[in-house]
Amino acid sequence: MKTDPHLKHHLVSILPLTHPTGAAETLNNCANLLLLFADLFGGDTEKYAILDGDQARLAMHTQLLSMAGVLEAVSDALTIETAKASP
């Protein structure tokens, strides 16, 4: 994935991914979404149907792919910055 330091995505900080705060905020946003998913799947499954429809499964698939793309972009940005900082 080619890294754009100004990636536009609802999980990405308004700061560039190459900025430590931008990367940290983006990782925190992804962690919060994972916590939301954990609550969804850890809840009372007998009372609430979880991913019982094609549209719900597609939405979850899309969210997880999206988050994976964001995490790859953060990784790429941090790798580039680390390489620049190395002697």
Backbone as ProteinMPNN parsed JSONL, in Angstrom:
{"seq_chain_A": "MKTDPHLKHHLVSILPLTHPTGAAETLNNCANLLLLFADLFGGDTEKYAILDGDQARLAMHTQLLSMAGVLEAVSDALTIETAKASP", "coords_chain_A": {"N_chain_A": [[0.844, -1.171, 0.0], [0.642, 2.154, -0.892], [1.822, 4.887, 0.911], [0.122, 7.718, 1.92], [0.743, 10.629, 3.519], [-1.364, 12.212, 4.283], [-3.744, 10.753, 4.476], [-7.169, 10.252, 3.935], [-9.622, 9.28, 5.979], [-12.08, 7.949, 8.171], [-10.999, 6.872, 10.473], [-8.499, 7.917, 10.679], [-6.209, 10.253, 12.025], [-6.307, 13.884, 11.958], [-3.833, 14.875, 11.728], [-0.729, 14.289, 9.963], [0.196, 10.892, 9.177], [2.86, 10.457, 9.478], [3.587, 12.012, 11.559], [4.229, 11.708, 15.016], [2.047, 12.056, 16.851], [-0.136, 11.978, 15.133], [0.012, 9.349, 14.163], [-0.317, 7.985, 16.608], [-2.914, 8.818, 17.426], [-4.425, 7.721, 15.351], [-3.936, 4.968, 15.664], [-5.124, 4.68, 18.173], [-7.8, 5.248, 17.536], [-8.378, 3.012, 15.922], [-8.044, 1.007, 17.835], [-10.154, 1.651, 19.548], [-12.338, 1.071, 17.889], [-12.005, -1.67, 17.617], [-12.491, -2.407, 20.267], [-15.189, -1.772, 20.394], [-16.182, -3.707, 18.599], [-15.484, -5.964, 20.083], [-17.165, -5.695, 22.301], [-19.59, -5.999, 20.969], [-19.502, -8.685, 20.114], [-19.139, -9.95, 22.504], [-21.367, -9.697, 23.943], [-24.766, -10.36, 25.034], [-25.625, -12.873, 23.255], [-27.849, -14.42, 22.895], [-29.967, -12.75, 23.243], [-29.6, -10.722, 21.38], [-29.326, -10.727, 17.917], [-26.441, -11.416, 16.037], [-24.719, -10.37, 13.281], [-26.461, -11.691, 11.533], [-27.456, -11.361, 9.03], [-26.915, -10.959, 5.473], [-26.208, -8.33, 4.732], [-25.281, -7.238, 7.133], [-23.05, -8.844, 7.619], [-21.502, -8.184, 5.386], [-21.061, -5.472, 5.921], [-19.512, -5.664, 8.269], [-17.303, -7.022, 7.234], [-16.362, -5.075, 5.432], [-15.715, -2.984, 7.229], [-13.645, -4.196, 8.72], [-11.738, -4.725, 6.693], [-11.227, -2.105, 5.967], [-10.124, -1.066, 8.346], [-7.819, -2.632, 8.465], [-6.449, -1.664, 6.223], [-5.944, 0.971, 7.077], [-4.278, 0.472, 9.286], [-2.104, -0.707, 7.949], [-1.234, 1.523, 6.495], [-0.402, 3.227, 8.57], [1.673, 1.674, 9.596], [3.413, 1.635, 7.353], [4.008, 4.391, 7.161], [5.284, 4.85, 9.628], [7.462, 3.141, 9.334], [8.857, 4.376, 7.254], [9.496, 6.836, 8.491], [11.072, 5.881, 10.595], [13.21, 4.797, 9.197], [14.27, 7.134, 8.11], [15.154, 8.393, 10.423], [17.128, 6.725, 11.333], [20.643, 6.245, 11.695]], "CA_chain_A": [[0.0, 0.0, 0.0], [1.412, 3.391, -0.939], [1.437, 5.715, 2.043], [-0.139, 9.142, 1.767], [0.746, 11.144, 4.888], [-2.624, 12.912, 4.547], [-4.792, 9.795, 4.177], [-8.508, 10.666, 4.372], [-10.371, 8.125, 6.451], [-12.7, 8.307, 9.446], [-10.178, 6.405, 11.588], [-7.185, 8.563, 10.625], [-6.057, 11.571, 12.645], [-6.162, 14.993, 11.014], [-2.394, 15.067, 11.579], [-0.144, 13.284, 9.073], [0.601, 9.629, 9.809], [4.286, 10.529, 9.76], [3.73, 12.735, 12.828], [3.963, 10.745, 16.095], [0.704, 12.216, 17.398], [-1.081, 11.502, 14.116], [0.046, 7.88, 14.19], [-0.883, 7.531, 17.885], [-4.363, 9.023, 17.395], [-4.992, 6.763, 14.407], [-3.913, 3.657, 16.323], [-6.13, 4.727, 19.235], [-9.109, 5.131, 16.891], [-8.541, 1.607, 15.528], [-8.233, 0.24, 19.071], [-11.519, 1.908, 20.025], [-13.266, 0.325, 17.043], [-11.878, -3.08, 18.003], [-13.205, -2.557, 21.54], [-16.613, -1.787, 20.045], [-16.47, -5.034, 18.055], [-15.386, -6.926, 21.185], [-18.417, -5.588, 23.052], [-20.652, -6.557, 20.131], [-19.433, -10.147, 20.099], [-19.094, -10.472, 23.865], [-22.647, -9.405, 24.577], [-25.781, -11.407, 25.186], [-25.936, -13.296, 21.893], [-29.181, -15.008, 22.836], [-30.932, -11.663, 23.201], [-29.374, -9.913, 20.19], [-28.757, -11.453, 16.781], [-25.2, -10.781, 15.597], [-24.326, -10.689, 11.907], [-27.347, -12.729, 11.019], [-27.879, -11.052, 7.666], [-25.847, -10.728, 4.502], [-25.782, -6.932, 4.776], [-24.496, -7.041, 8.357], [-21.745, -9.497, 7.416], [-20.761, -7.365, 4.426], [-20.635, -4.257, 6.625], [-18.406, -6.028, 9.151], [-16.18, -7.315, 6.345], [-15.874, -3.792, 4.931], [-15.068, -2.278, 8.341], [-12.375, -4.853, 9.057], [-10.802, -4.439, 5.604], [-10.893, -0.693, 6.076], [-9.209, -0.905, 9.471], [-6.551, -3.244, 8.064], [-5.795, -0.705, 5.333], [-5.451, 2.083, 7.888], [-3.135, -0.012, 10.067], [-0.993, -0.842, 7.014], [-0.747, 2.867, 6.188], [0.346, 3.694, 9.746], [2.913, 0.896, 9.61], [4.267, 2.139, 6.28], [4.466, 5.735, 7.522], [6.247, 4.748, 10.721], [8.659, 2.515, 8.783], [9.563, 5.424, 6.511], [10.051, 7.779, 9.464], [12.131, 5.189, 11.327], [14.366, 4.712, 8.287], [14.851, 8.485, 8.012], [15.782, 8.737, 11.691], [18.252, 5.825, 11.592], [21.916, 6.766, 11.148]], "C_chain_A": [[0.891, 1.235, 0.0], [0.893, 4.33, 0.146], [1.266, 7.165, 1.624], [-0.179, 9.718, 3.164], [-0.534, 11.896, 5.259], [-3.808, 12.035, 4.154], [-6.126, 10.277, 4.743], [-9.325, 9.434, 4.715], [-10.917, 8.476, 7.827], [-11.898, 7.828, 10.655], [-8.845, 7.152, 11.699], [-7.24, 9.951, 11.25], [-6.007, 12.651, 11.568], [-4.689, 15.344, 10.821], [-1.837, 14.005, 10.64], [0.263, 12.019, 9.84], [2.08, 9.618, 10.15], [4.58, 11.318, 11.033], [3.4, 11.755, 13.957], [2.558, 10.852, 16.683], [-0.349, 11.737, 16.413], [-1.149, 9.986, 14.091], [-0.612, 7.359, 15.463], [-2.4, 7.684, 17.901], [-5.044, 8.016, 16.476], [-5.034, 5.369, 15.017], [-4.956, 3.598, 17.435], [-7.541, 4.599, 18.655], [-9.39, 3.691, 16.462], [-8.785, 0.737, 16.756], [-9.646, 0.424, 19.607], [-12.549, 1.147, 19.197], [-13.203, -1.166, 17.366], [-12.568, -3.35, 19.338], [-14.713, -2.587, 21.316], [-17.011, -3.159, 19.503], [-16.429, -6.088, 19.153], [-16.653, -6.891, 22.03], [-19.574, -6.212, 22.279], [-20.669, -8.079, 20.213], [-19.412, -10.752, 21.499], [-20.399, -10.276, 24.608], [-23.55, -10.62, 24.657], [-26.256, -11.841, 23.798], [-27.296, -13.962, 21.778], [-30.255, -13.934, 22.696], [-30.824, -10.858, 21.895], [-28.737, -10.772, 19.099], [-27.534, -10.692, 16.281], [-24.844, -11.291, 14.207], [-25.18, -11.795, 11.3], [-27.843, -12.464, 9.603], [-26.683, -10.788, 6.762], [-25.318, -9.296, 4.565], [-24.928, -6.647, 6.01], [-23.114, -7.666, 8.211], [-20.89, -8.704, 6.437], [-20.241, -6.092, 5.087], [-19.459, -4.544, 7.551], [-17.151, -6.31, 8.329], [-15.54, -6.015, 5.856], [-15.151, -3.012, 6.025], [-13.714, -2.886, 8.675], [-11.336, -4.646, 7.961], [-10.317, -2.997, 5.67], [-9.881, -0.455, 7.191], [-7.843, -1.51, 9.141], [-5.765, -2.31, 7.15], [-5.206, 0.472, 6.092], [-4.22, 1.651, 8.68], [-1.909, -0.232, 9.174], [-0.394, 0.523, 6.68], [0.061, 3.441, 7.346], [1.692, 2.976, 9.809], [3.896, 1.401, 8.557], [4.85, 3.504, 6.634], [5.519, 5.681, 8.624], [7.546, 4.094, 10.248], [9.51, 3.535, 8.033], [10.223, 6.391, 7.48], [11.196, 7.164, 10.261], [13.39, 5.103, 10.478], [15.054, 6.07, 8.137], [15.636, 8.839, 9.263], [17.006, 7.881, 12.002], [19.524, 6.395, 10.97], [22.424, 5.964, 9.972]], "O_chain_A": [[1.803, 1.339, 0.82], [-0.313, 4.539, 0.283], [2.17, 7.762, 1.039], [-1.053, 9.342, 3.945], [-0.759, 12.184, 6.435], [-4.77, 12.522, 3.561], [-6.199, 10.668, 5.908], [-9.674, 8.643, 3.839], [-10.282, 9.223, 8.571], [-12.099, 8.333, 11.759], [-8.145, 7.029, 12.705], [-8.181, 10.715, 11.035], [-5.703, 12.369, 10.409], [-4.334, 16.03, 9.863], [-2.415, 12.924, 10.528], [0.629, 12.086, 11.013], [2.513, 8.856, 11.016], [5.706, 11.292, 11.53], [2.4, 11.041, 13.875], [1.941, 9.83, 16.983], [-1.353, 11.151, 16.818], [-2.231, 9.405, 14.009], [-1.381, 6.398, 15.414], [-3.104, 6.776, 18.343], [-6.123, 7.515, 16.794], [-6.039, 4.667, 14.906], [-5.604, 2.568, 17.616], [-8.385, 3.911, 19.229], [-10.509, 3.203, 16.618], [-9.625, -0.162, 16.729], [-10.268, -0.534, 20.067], [-13.526, 0.633, 19.742], [-14.23, -1.845, 17.386], [-13.168, -4.41, 19.52], [-15.428, -3.343, 21.975], [-18.04, -3.712, 19.89], [-17.248, -7.007, 19.159], [-17.161, -7.938, 22.432], [-20.433, -6.873, 22.862], [-21.729, -8.687, 20.365], [-19.645, -11.95, 21.657], [-20.518, -10.65, 25.774], [-23.141, -11.749, 24.384], [-27.177, -11.248, 23.237], [-27.843, -14.062, 20.68], [-31.312, -14.168, 22.11], [-31.828, -10.375, 21.371], [-27.738, -11.454, 19.33], [-27.578, -9.473, 16.119], [-24.689, -12.493, 13.992], [-24.678, -12.707, 10.643], [-28.581, -13.275, 9.044], [-25.594, -10.443, 7.221], [-24.111, -9.075, 4.463], [-23.957, -5.894, 5.933], [-22.118, -7.08, 8.635], [-19.683, -8.566, 6.638], [-19.107, -5.681, 4.839], [-18.514, -3.758, 7.614], [-16.058, -5.879, 8.695], [-14.317, -5.878, 5.867], [-14.089, -2.439, 5.777], [-12.742, -2.161, 8.888], [-10.166, -4.415, 8.264], [-9.139, -2.714, 5.453], [-8.902, 0.268, 7.007], [-6.815, -0.942, 9.51], [-4.549, -2.182, 7.289], [-4.101, 0.922, 5.79], [-3.231, 2.381, 8.74], [-0.785, 0.03, 9.603], [0.827, 0.659, 6.593], [1.095, 4.072, 7.127], [2.725, 3.601, 10.049], [5.08, 1.574, 8.844], [6.04, 3.748, 6.433], [6.528, 6.383, 8.56], [8.623, 4.46, 10.718], [10.734, 3.551, 8.163], [11.393, 6.733, 7.307], [12.177, 7.841, 10.569], [14.499, 5.309, 10.971], [16.279, 6.143, 8.049], [16.666, 9.509, 9.182], [17.831, 8.257, 12.834], [19.499, 6.952, 9.872], [23.474, 6.282, 9.414]]}, "name": "protein", "num_of_chains": 1, "seq": "MKTDPHLKHHLVSILPLTHPTGAAETLNNCANLLLLFADLFGGDTEKYAILDGDQARLAMHTQLLSMAGVLEAVSDALTIETAKASP"}
